Amino acid sequence: MSHELDQELTEDSCCEDGGSQRKSHHPDKVKNNLVTRLNRIEGQIRGIKGLIEKDTYCDDVINQIAATQSALNSVAKILLEGHMKSCVVERIQEGDFEVLDEVLVTIQKLMKK
C-alpha cells in the first residue's frame, strides 16, 4: 500500500455510530481507490464468465479466478488496515474492548478463503 494511502487511512478514516448500526467514513481518495479496484474486479469476473462460455482451458480459467481472489484480498487488506488504525483504536480508547473479538472473527473469516 502506498505511504500516501496509508496516511489517509490513519488520519481520516473513522467508524461512526449511526444509531443502531456503525458506519465507516473513508476519505474520498481511499473510497475512489477501493471503487476503482472493485470495478476492475467486476471486469475480471465478467471475463471469467466469458472464458467459461468459450470453453477456455480449465487451468487458464482457474488462474484468472486466483488473480481475482488476490485482487479481492487486496481490497480487504486496505479496509482492514484502515479499520484497525481508526475504528478499532477509537473504540479501544473509548473502553470498548469487544471490538477486539469482532476483529478476530473478521480475520478468521478472511483466512478461511
N, C-alpha and C positions, 0 to 999 in steps of 0.2 A: 504494500500500500504506500502511496506517496506521502512524504512528510507533510505536504500541504493538506491533503485529505485527512491525515491523522490529526493534525492540529484543529481542523474544522470539527471533527468528531468530538474531540476533547473539549473544545471551548463552547460550542453552540448546541450540541445535541442534548436533549433532555426529555424525560418522560413526565408528562403532566397527568395529574389525576383528573380525568374528565367525568367526574361524577361517579358512576358505578363501574366504569372501566378506564384503564390507563390508556394514554395515547402517547405516541412518540412525536417529537418535533425535530426534524432534521433540517439543517441549513439547506438552502436551495441548491448549493453546489453539490452536496452529498446526495440529495434526493435526485438531482439530474443525473449524477453518475450512476446511481442504482437503477433508475428508469432506463438509461441507455443500455446498461448491461442486460437488464431483463428483456428489452426489445430485441437485443442480439440473440438471447437465449430462445425467445419466441420464434425467431427466424430459424434457429438451429432445429427446433422441434418440427417446424414445417418441413425443413429439409430432410429430416429423418423420415417423416411420413412419406415424402416423395420418393426416398430411396426404397422404402418398403413397397410402395406401389409399383416401382420399376423393377422389382425383384433383384435389387442390388445384392451382391455377395454379402452373406451374413456378417463376416468379420469386419467388413467396411462399415456396416450399419452399427455394429457394436462399438467400434472405435468412435463413431460420431456420438453415440449415446454417452460414452465415457467422457468425451470432451464437453458435452452439455452438462453432465453431472458436475464436472470440475468447475464450470462456469457458475452453476448454481451454488456450489460450495463457496466460491469467492464472494458472492453476494451475501451469503450467510455470515461469512467471516467479518465482512465490513460491518454488517448490522450488529453482530455480537460484540465486536470491539467497541463500537460506539455505545452500545448498551452498557457494557462493563465500565467504561470510562465516564459515563454520565449518570444514567438512571440508577445503576447498582450502587455507585459511590454515593449519590444523593440519598438513596433510601437507607443505606447503612449509616450515613451521617445523621439521619433523622431517627435512628434507632430501630429501623425495620430490618431485622436480620432474616426474616422469612425470604427475602429476595435471594439469598444465597441458595436455598433449596430450589427455588424457581429456576435459577440459572443452571444449577446442576442437572435438573431434569431436562432443560433445553439442550445442554451439551450432550447428555446421554442420547437424546433423540437424534442429534446431528451425527453422532458417532456410529449409530446403527446403520447408517447409509453406506 
